[in-house]
Amino acid sequence: MMNRIHDDKSLSEVHETIDTTSAHRPVWRRILSFFGPAYLVSVGYMDPGNWATDLAGGSQFGYTLIWVLLMSNLMALLLQSLSARLGIVRRRDLAQANRETYPAPINFALYVLAEIAIAACDLAEVLGMAIGLQLLTGIPLIWGVLITVLDTFLLLFLQKLGMRKMEAFIIGLVFIIGLSFLVEIVLAKPDMGEVVTGFVPHIPNDTALYIAIGIIGATVMPHNLYLHSALVQTRKIRRTKQGIKKAIRLNIIDSAVALNLAFFVNAAILVLAATVFFKTGRTDVAEIKTAHHLLDQLLGTKVAPVLFAVALICSGQSSTVTGTLAGQIVMEGYLRLRINPWVRRLITRLIAIIPAVIVILVNGEKDIDSLLILSQVILSLQLGFAVIPLIHFVSDKKTMGSFAIRPLVQVTAWVITAILVYLNLNMVTGQAADYFATSNNTFWKIVIIVAGLAFVALLIIAIVYQLLHRRRKHIPIQLHPEAVSLQTLSLPSYNRIAVALDFSQNDQKLLSHALGQGTSDTSYILIHVVESVPARIYQNESDDLETEKDKEHLIFYTEQLKERGIQAEPLMGFGERAKEIVRLVKKGEADMLVIGAHGHAGIKDILYGETINTVRHELKIPVFIVNL
């Protein structure tokens, strides 16, 4: 359920499980294998929290705040590329790098703030999905909130399928969201000439500033910086200077494509709200439900509100998967503590559900969107504590070597950080001043003052600590490990070699390679997994035709080897191929596994699975992979 981790691999269960170095694959497949992490990150930039801020901005101020979306997207692109660079070069996620640099009290404070950010993000996802379910089915909002607990099991299912399938699932949801809003924009028919005027920077009033900060908080999300620095490490790359450069370059392209898609979705929501509501005088539309109900009236079609609700559900569902991964990264990185993913998901989801349920029970279903916007403002307040350490890390030549960012990039990153921190402090002081002017509650005034001072103090510490204390526990960048003496080489001998067979013409090649690794005393364990439906259900009690034939084949192979004086025994598994191969290898106490690779990549990985990657990460013995 819960245990301390002793390795430094971020997301260790999927660390370097996607090989980008395989020479036998075509170049385009190797390039394609880099793409994926940024799409998981991008869903955080189009989650339900964005919808609330985008709708409020578009309905109240027309196209005026589009420039804020564009600025946020450019900020996000730079910061996410820095996060990916940290993970690729140093093979550390942001939480791990913080743990190695800051003292324990500061690390604990940063950890708590990161968890608050994740909880705030999850609150937006809970409310967004619940609203989407209500709009589509008519169920009460409180039931929709409670139903969102069930997506814990969806995440568990996706994680069992592997990283590439999880990425495919998320990309599918992103495609549905993008297509839905493309149709919405076509139906709304905005005046593109007026839309362009929204790219001129302008903040009309304090309300617009509050929404603008919410947009930035909803767009540039702190947990995404932790997430991206870990996800890029799921790719196995060549640890040469050229290989690292290539990985950085392709991840920047991946980020640019994915985040521009997120910008399109956010801009589409704001433009839709501006065209349909602001232009018709409905500047009071600040709630998702109100927008949904008015769409069919103002656009004259029932398709628009249905697409709106479907996209909202997809948005919440996709964001909840990446939010859980970010929570796992933060907990493992800061605390070196690992708990089962479904437990982690359940805890995070319950923390988000409790405030949502309380608000609904106390206030009913009104003011839900204000809670969504508040969650995004909370996210914006956490940004500095993720961005400031990140810039320090990627600027440090002692740990990044020649991959440290250039002075111009450093200046740009610090300017962005200064803007974010200034906007946050301006908003906080403004809100605090309003409260002090209207309230006589001394206790909460003291709490606000203490929290504000702690906020500023921690920001200052995050900025100056690395400049004043160069405590280097980091592992320096090494393109190659230090050379060791080869005087004590010893040749291994294998007593029990397992061979995974599929009863095709490839079996002869696999057995030949297996025999080449053994001696006259070696015994061979012939493994085959039956994947028919009866075999999955009834396991070893299955008696369908496929199972019977596979048993005959396995016994036939075994007898042929024995006739040649070779020790052999059959072991048959049922159901999930990778899981059963691991189980049978352990059951047979094998000290080597020989398995065939069919050279699947990209989309074929998604269709046929990634058995080898799963198996080799579960076994602690040598795995001999034969290219078939």
C-alpha angles and dihedrals in degrees: 000000000000132000144157115257121226102189129075098224114125111229086359095190090066099024111141091345092138111069115212094171102067105131095201092063121089115258093248091055092051090051091047090053089067092059119089112062094080091054091057088049093046094062088068087061093058102037123132091271088066090052093059095049093042093049092047092048095046098044095045102036106020114217093339097107099047088101088061089057091049092047090048091050093051090048090049093050092054095043094045091049089053090050091051090048091055092052095044098045104034097025088226128118118225094261092052092048090051092050091053093049113035127060118258098262092052091045091052091051091049090048093052091049091049090051090049089052091051091047091050090049091049090050088059091049093049093051093042095052092043091052091047092052091048093050092048100041106017095236118150114272093239090060091048090054092050092047090059088073087074094067086077086080093048090057091049090052093049093049090053090054093058139247099291093052091048089052090048091052092051093046088052091054091046089052091053091050093049094046092048093055093043087060091045092053092048089053094046094050099203121200101253091200090062092042090059091058088065090071091071108098111248136143110197099194147334092284090056089049091053091050091044090055089048089052090052090047090049093047106038100045121187096215089057090064090057090044098050094048088057101039094057087061090066085078119082107218136177107270093220126111091253093045093052091047090052092049092050092048095049092046090053088054090047090051094047093053095044097044093046087056088052089050090053091053094048093044090048091055092048093044090047091052092046094048099042101033113018093044092051094049096256095130089147093074103111099135129083093223093052090049091051094050093048097047097079091045095050098036095037097228137097091214094074099062092043092052089046092055094043092050090049092054092047090049094053094043095050093047093051092060094053092042090059092049089051090051090052091050093049095048095045094042099049102029101024084228125137127192129176111284094237091051090049090048093048093050093048092046094049091050088055096043096053097066091041092052092046093051092048093047093047102037101019117226096322124104092023091130091054086058088052092052091046090054090055092049088052088052090051090053090057095051098089092056091058100036099047097056090042093057091047091052098048091044094055111103092190092067102021097042113189089350094070110121119262122256092255091055090046092053091047091049093049091048090053090049091049090052092049094047092045093051091048094049091044091052094045094049091046094051091044092050091052091050093048090050095052105032134070095192104124095186095059091043089057091047091051092049094049093045091048093051091047090049093053093042093053091048091053092048091050089052102044104029097081091045094053101034117046094184100164113198088141120118106245119235112270120180087195130017119251113278117254134201116273096201096109103050115153126187114233122228123206121216099182122028121187119209121197108215132190100186096246134114086279093072094079091055092047093049091047091055091045092052089049090061096051139067133225089277096051119111121209128220112208110209130192130166121211110215102183119128095251089049091053092050104036099027112192091359091065115118102178120136095259093053093048093048092048090052090052091050093049093049090046091055091046093052092048091054092047090052087060092052094257119137110235140160132185125234122183128197133193133215126358108042103212095041093048094047090055091047094049093047090053092044091052090048090229120178094202136028125207113199135167127240120208096194097245115167141166111357092006088060088058093047100041103027134238103266097159096052091049094046098047092050092051097049127071095200129084114283115207108205115201116198107226 
